[in-house]
């Protein structure tokens, strides 16, 4: 499996991308219901141009906003099993699977994201491994995506302006180390 490995020098940057990307990211904090209603206000008109990364973020968007273009989940939240995928499975026309070891972006998942974004249906990507870094792949691949939403553990939800963050994502990804 071809992998792109996150170098140690970027771990803190990507863990705090919501800070690093500056004006291209808005952070929503507060109770889940309040965040869900605020997400609805921002995202509802754009749902086919939204990608959600993370189990709780995907669940929140499904509960309060609608079905996004793509949800990327791994069945865990903060490395603890998250078992609320049943409702997600019913809402998506296309369900794809890929493997992505922690601290990497696999070519298998990059290809799955590209397939999902090329379909006319909303898609769910089930990741065996870890989905966190795949937001970076979406920012690079999603030329017709307006927003990437992801969870910031113990803090809130980040809304990334995908078009404003594409160059930053490419620059960060270029520092990953390729491995076979």
C-alpha positions as a LaTeX table, in Angstrom:
\begin{tabular}{lrrr}
\hline
Residue & $x$ (\AA) & $y$ (\AA) & $z$ (\AA) \\
\hline
Unk1 & 0.00 & 0.00 & 0.00 \\
Unk2 & 1.43 & 3.37 & $-1.02$ \\
Unk3 & 1.36 & 5.85 & 1.87 \\
Unk4 & 2.16 & 9.49 & 2.46 \\
Unk5 & 3.49 & 9.72 & 6.02 \\
Unk6 & 3.03 & 12.78 & 8.20 \\
Unk7 & 6.47 & 14.03 & 9.27 \\
Unk8 & 6.93 & 14.76 & 12.97 \\
Unk9 & 7.67 & 18.40 & 12.12 \\
Unk10 & 4.07 & 18.86 & 10.91 \\
Unk11 & 2.21 & 17.04 & 13.69 \\
Unk12 & 1.55 & 20.16 & 15.76 \\
Unk13 & 0.65 & 22.25 & 12.70 \\
Unk14 & $-1.96$ & 19.77 & 11.50 \\
Unk15 & $-3.28$ & 19.14 & 15.01 \\
Unk16 & $-3.92$ & 22.90 & 15.13 \\
Unk17 & $-4.86$ & 23.50 & 11.49 \\
Unk18 & $-7.81$ & 25.59 & 12.66 \\
Unk19 & $-5.23$ & 28.04 & 14.05 \\
Unk20 & $-2.60$ & 27.63 & 11.31 \\
Unk21 & $-4.98$ & 28.33 & 8.42 \\
Unk22 & $-6.12$ & 31.61 & 10.00 \\
Unk23 & $-8.92$ & 33.43 & 8.21 \\
Unk24 & $-9.80$ & 30.39 & 6.07 \\
Unk25 & $-11.11$ & 28.53 & 9.12 \\
Unk26 & $-13.92$ & 29.37 & 11.48 \\
Unk27 & $-14.18$ & 27.50 & 14.79 \\
Unk28 & $-17.59$ & 26.83 & 16.34 \\
Unk29 & $-17.73$ & 25.93 & 20.02 \\
Unk30 & $-20.47$ & 25.12 & 22.51 \\
Unk31 & $-23.04$ & 22.39 & 23.07 \\
Unk32 & $-23.64$ & 19.99 & 20.15 \\
Unk33 & $-27.18$ & 21.30 & 19.54 \\
Unk34 & $-26.02$ & 24.93 & 19.39 \\
Unk35 & $-23.15$ & 24.02 & 17.05 \\
Unk36 & $-25.57$ & 22.03 & 14.90 \\
Unk37 & $-27.92$ & 24.98 & 14.53 \\
Unk38 & $-25.03$ & 27.31 & 13.69 \\
Unk39 & $-23.76$ & 24.81 & 11.10 \\
Unk40 & $-27.23$ & 24.78 & 9.56 \\
Unk41 & $-27.10$ & 28.54 & 9.17 \\
Unk42 & $-23.74$ & 28.37 & 7.41 \\
Unk43 & $-24.05$ & 25.22 & 5.35 \\
Unk44 & $-27.65$ & 24.45 & 4.43 \\
Unk45 & $-27.60$ & 26.09 & 0.98 \\
Unk46 & $-24.26$ & 24.44 & 0.12 \\
Unk47 & $-24.76$ & 20.81 & 1.21 \\
Unk48 & $-23.64$ & 19.27 & $-2.09$ \\
Unk49 & $-20.40$ & 21.26 & $-1.78$ \\
Unk50 & $-19.66$ & 20.17 & 1.83 \\
Unk51 & $-17.42$ & 17.38 & 3.09 \\
Unk52 & $-17.54$ & 16.30 & 6.74 \\
Unk53 & $-14.59$ & 14.48 & 8.31 \\
Unk54 & $-15.11$ & 12.66 & 11.60 \\
Unk55 & $-17.86$ & 10.54 & 13.13 \\
Unk56 & $-19.35$ & 13.12 & 15.49 \\
Unk57 & $-19.15$ & 15.93 & 12.92 \\
Unk58 & $-20.85$ & 13.75 & 10.33 \\
Unk59 & $-23.54$ & 12.74 & 12.82 \\
Unk60 & $-24.11$ & 16.37 & 13.86 \\
Unk61 & $-24.45$ & 17.52 & 10.26 \\
Unk62 & $-26.85$ & 14.66 & 9.47 \\
Unk63 & $-28.94$ & 15.51 & 12.56 \\
Unk64 & $-29.08$ & 19.30 & 12.19 \\
Unk65 & $-28.27$ & 20.28 & 8.61 \\
Unk66 & $-28.76$ & 17.56 & 5.98 \\
Unk67 & $-26.73$ & 15.12 & 3.93 \\
Unk68 & $-23.37$ & 16.47 & 2.77 \\
Unk69 & $-21.62$ & 15.53 & $-0.47$ \\
Unk70 & $-19.21$ & 13.28 & 1.43 \\
Unk71 & $-18.82$ & 12.07 & 5.02 \\
Unk72 & $-15.55$ & 10.42 & 6.00 \\
Unk73 & $-15.72$ & 8.32 & 9.18 \\
Unk74 & $-13.67$ & 5.63 & 10.91 \\
Unk75 & $-16.11$ & 4.37 & 13.54 \\
Unk76 & $-14.15$ & 6.01 & 16.35 \\
Unk77 & $-14.10$ & 9.31 & 18.17 \\
Unk78 & $-10.91$ & 10.28 & 20.00 \\
Unk79 & $-9.85$ & 6.65 & 19.41 \\
Unk80 & $-12.89$ & 5.23 & 21.22 \\
Unk81 & $-15.45$ & 3.17 & 19.29 \\
Unk82 & $-18.36$ & 5.25 & 17.97 \\
Unk83 & $-21.34$ & 3.15 & 16.98 \\
Unk84 & $-23.77$ & 5.62 & 15.45 \\
Unk85 & $-23.15$ & 4.69 & 11.80 \\
Unk86 & $-26.55$ & 3.07 & 11.13 \\
Unk87 & $-28.31$ & 6.34 & 10.36 \\
Unk88 & $-25.39$ & 7.44 & 8.18 \\
Unk89 & $-25.49$ & 4.25 & 6.13 \\
Unk90 & $-29.18$ & 4.88 & 5.30 \\
Unk91 & $-28.60$ & 8.47 & 4.12 \\
Unk92 & $-25.94$ & 7.93 & 1.46 \\
Unk93 & $-26.35$ & 6.65 & $-2.09$ \\
Unk94 & $-22.74$ & 5.49 & $-2.32$ \\
Unk95 & $-20.72$ & 3.77 & 0.43 \\
Unk96 & $-16.98$ & 3.28 & $-0.14$ \\
Unk97 & $-14.27$ & 1.74 & 2.02 \\
Unk98 & $-10.53$ & 2.25 & 2.30 \\
Unk99 & $-7.63$ & 1.63 & 4.67 \\
Unk100 & $-5.60$ & 4.45 & 6.16 \\
Unk101 & $-3.06$ & 3.76 & 8.94 \\
Unk102 & $-2.70$ & 6.45 & 11.64 \\
Unk103 & $-0.45$ & 9.36 & 10.72 \\
Unk104 & $-0.76$ & 8.76 & 6.99 \\
Unk105 & $-2.74$ & 9.50 & 3.87 \\
Unk106 & $-3.02$ & 6.32 & 1.81 \\
Unk107 & $-3.30$ & 6.31 & $-1.98$ \\
Unk108 & $-6.22$ & 3.90 & $-1.53$ \\
Unk109 & $-8.16$ & 6.56 & 0.40 \\
Unk110 & $-7.11$ & 9.33 & $-1.99$ \\
Unk111 & $-8.57$ & 7.25 & $-4.85$ \\
Unk112 & $-11.74$ & 6.57 & $-2.85$ \\
Unk113 & $-12.17$ & 10.29 & $-2.13$ \\
Unk114 & $-11.70$ & 11.09 & $-5.83$ \\
Unk115 & $-14.33$ & 8.44 & $-6.74$ \\
Unk116 & $-16.75$ & 9.79 & $-4.14$ \\
Unk117 & $-16.36$ & 13.37 & $-5.35$ \\
Unk118 & $-16.90$ & 12.31 & $-8.96$ \\
Unk119 & $-20.29$ & 10.70 & $-8.31$ \\
Unk120 & $-23.62$ & 12.47 & $-8.57$ \\
Unk121 & $-24.74$ & 11.01 & $-5.21$ \\
Unk122 & $-23.80$ & 11.84 & $-1.66$ \\
Unk123 & $-21.17$ & 9.38 & $-0.44$ \\
Unk124 & $-20.02$ & 7.85 & 2.81 \\
Unk125 & $-16.38$ & 6.78 & 3.09 \\
Unk126 & $-15.74$ & 4.19 & 5.82 \\
Unk127 & $-12.07$ & 4.23 & 6.78 \\
Unk128 & $-10.32$ & 1.26 & 8.34 \\
Unk129 & $-7.71$ & 3.09 & 10.39 \\
Unk130 & $-7.77$ & 6.83 & 10.94 \\
Unk131 & $-9.61$ & 9.49 & 8.93 \\
Unk132 & $-8.23$ & 12.70 & 10.46 \\
Unk133 & $-5.63$ & 13.59 & 7.83 \\
Unk134 & $-7.98$ & 12.86 & 4.94 \\
Unk135 & $-9.38$ & 16.40 & 5.28 \\
Unk136 & $-6.09$ & 17.51 & 3.72 \\
Unk137 & $-6.66$ & 15.19 & 0.73 \\
Unk138 & $-10.18$ & 16.59 & 0.28 \\
Unk139 & $-8.83$ & 20.16 & 0.27 \\
Unk140 & $-6.44$ & 19.17 & $-2.52$ \\
Unk141 & $-8.88$ & 17.06 & $-4.58$ \\
Unk142 & $-12.16$ & 18.89 & $-4.03$ \\
Unk143 & $-12.07$ & 21.64 & $-6.61$ \\
Unk144 & $-15.87$ & 21.91 & $-6.47$ \\
Unk145 & $-16.05$ & 21.67 & $-2.65$ \\
Unk146 & $-16.75$ & 24.91 & $-0.76$ \\
Unk147 & $-16.39$ & 23.72 & 2.84 \\
Unk148 & $-14.61$ & 20.95 & 4.72 \\
Unk149 & $-15.90$ & 20.45 & 8.25 \\
Unk150 & $-13.96$ & 18.54 & 10.89 \\
Unk151 & $-13.97$ & 18.13 & 14.64 \\
Unk152 & $-11.37$ & 19.67 & 16.90 \\
Unk153 & $-11.23$ & 17.31 & 19.92 \\
Unk154 & $-12.39$ & 18.87 & 23.19 \\
Unk155 & $-12.83$ & 22.22 & 21.42 \\
Unk156 & $-15.50$ & 22.30 & 18.70 \\
Unk157 & $-16.02$ & 22.12 & 14.97 \\
Unk158 & $-13.87$ & 23.79 & 12.30 \\
Unk159 & $-15.36$ & 25.07 & 9.05 \\
Unk160 & $-12.66$ & 25.36 & 6.39 \\
Unk161 & $-13.09$ & 27.52 & 3.31 \\
Unk162 & $-11.87$ & 24.85 & 0.90 \\
Unk163 & $-10.98$ & 27.19 & $-1.94$ \\
Unk164 & $-9.06$ & 29.55 & 0.35 \\
Unk165 & $-7.13$ & 26.65 & 1.93 \\
Unk166 & $-6.18$ & 24.64 & $-1.17$ \\
Unk167 & $-2.71$ & 26.15 & $-1.61$ \\
Unk168 & $-1.94$ & 25.74 & 2.10 \\
Unk169 & $-3.05$ & 22.10 & 1.90 \\
Unk170 & $-0.85$ & 21.45 & $-1.13$ \\
Unk171 & 2.16 & 23.05 & 0.59 \\
Unk172 & 1.63 & 20.94 & 3.72 \\
Unk173 & 1.05 & 17.72 & 1.77 \\
Unk174 & 4.25 & 18.29 & $-0.24$ \\
Unk175 & 6.17 & 17.79 & 3.04 \\
Unk176 & 4.71 & 14.30 & 3.64 \\
Unk177 & 7.13 & 11.40 & 3.15 \\
Unk178 & 6.14 & 8.86 & 0.46 \\
Unk179 & 6.44 & 5.17 & 1.42 \\
Unk180 & 5.49 & 1.91 & $-0.27$ \\
\hline
\end{tabular}
